[in-house]
Amino acid sequence: MHVAIAIVGFRNAGDILTCLGALATATYPHFEVVICENGGEESYQSLVKALPAKLPGGQPTRIICAADNLGYAAGVNVCLRATVDADAWWILNPDTVPDSRALEFLVQRLRVGDCEVVGGVLYGCDHRVQTLGGRWLPWLARAEAIGKGVPVDESGIEDVERLIDFVSGASMLVSRRFVDTVGPMREDYFLYCEEVEWCVRARSVGMRLGFADRARVMHNQGSSTGSGLRVSERPKLQIYLDERNKLLLTADRFPKRLAIAAIAALFLILLRYGMQGTAQQVGIALRGWWAGLKGERGRPNWREGVHVAHSIQLRT
């Protein structure tokens, strides 16, 4: 099985070099790496100079310069289109450091043949789980991380595959059948919730999600987007898009629940940002909530230099 590893970057060559250094130790050898640089020509040229054309095991690396800051999903789709001969795609954040056997275990689970997308254990530098996968709560328009905070060595939860509604976009292996059947990621979200919608869409046509408990990936969560910061320190655009896209996902996949979900989301905004954030952040969150209700999509016409290497939102 030939795997194309798809990475979307935004002016973060250091993260990408660290990630590739980890991939160079991978025990599964049958892969290539394709990177979509969303940060413009200058960043693309810097990345070309910094990255090797091949990893020590002979796996080729390729960099594509996006015409603009396309957003996360569009960057992933660029990578998919550039590797049409792959048997599967490992979508990987640039701010990750995969364990040497992570890809081996993901492929091993996919080869069983009873699922079309596989996730593993995402953990932080504290060696505690960030997520084993997520549950989507449509009545609340919120996501919930499974296993969050559990020590990595205790992360082999037997019921993960029964519980998960989506696999984290920071590390997800998808099959050719998945892409051919479900189609590409939605690009109109720009950033956040795309992989949630992708997996929910896949499940609606009968596809199963798999979990490989030994496929472990360290994740410096939100190093590019700011989602890993404390609530009071998060960038405006991250807050805005997070709240907007949760309602867009609800409208797209669970339209009959939108009215109640919107009310619940409003209450949670006031609870979360009112207690932990600032008055300005409450206003930005409400602005995103209203944009979601109105169905506004794509890149906002205002933005503050968002970095578009993806970090899934898993907090309620």
Number of C-alpha atoms within 10 A of each C-alpha: 13 15 24 26 26 29 27 32 32 25 20 20 20 14 20 24 17 16 20 21 15 16 26 17 16 19 15 19 17 15 23 21 23 21 26 26 29 26 23 15 14 11 18 23 13 12 22 17 10 13 17 14 15 14 17 12 14 13 15 15 19 17 20 17 22 20 11 11 21 23 26 30 26 24 27 26 18 21 25 22 10 17 18 12 12 17 15 26 27 26 21 26 28 30 27 24 25 26 18 18 17 25 29 18 22 27 23 15 23 22 13 10 9 12 20 22 29 28 32 28 27 30 26 19 10 11 14 20 26 25 24 28 29 23 17 21 14 21 18 22 27 24 21 18 22 20 22 20 16 16 15 21 11 11 24 16 12 10 9 20 19 11 14 22 22 30 29 29 26 24 30 25 27 25 23 17 15 21 18 9 12 17 13 17 21 18 19 17 26 22 29 25 29 25 22 24 24 21 23 20 17 22 15 11 10 10 19 20 26 28 28 23 23 19 24 26 24 23 24 20 24 20 19 22 23 20 21 16 13 10 17 15 14 17 19 19 21 23 23 24 27 22 27 27 29 31 32 26 23 26 21 14 16 15 14 13 15 23 15 13 23 22 14 15 23 18 12 16 21 17 13 14 21 16 13 15 18 14 14 13 22 22 18 21 25 21 17 25 26 18 20 24 19 12 14 16 16 15 16 13 5 7 12 9 11 18 22 26 28 32 26 24 23 20 9 14
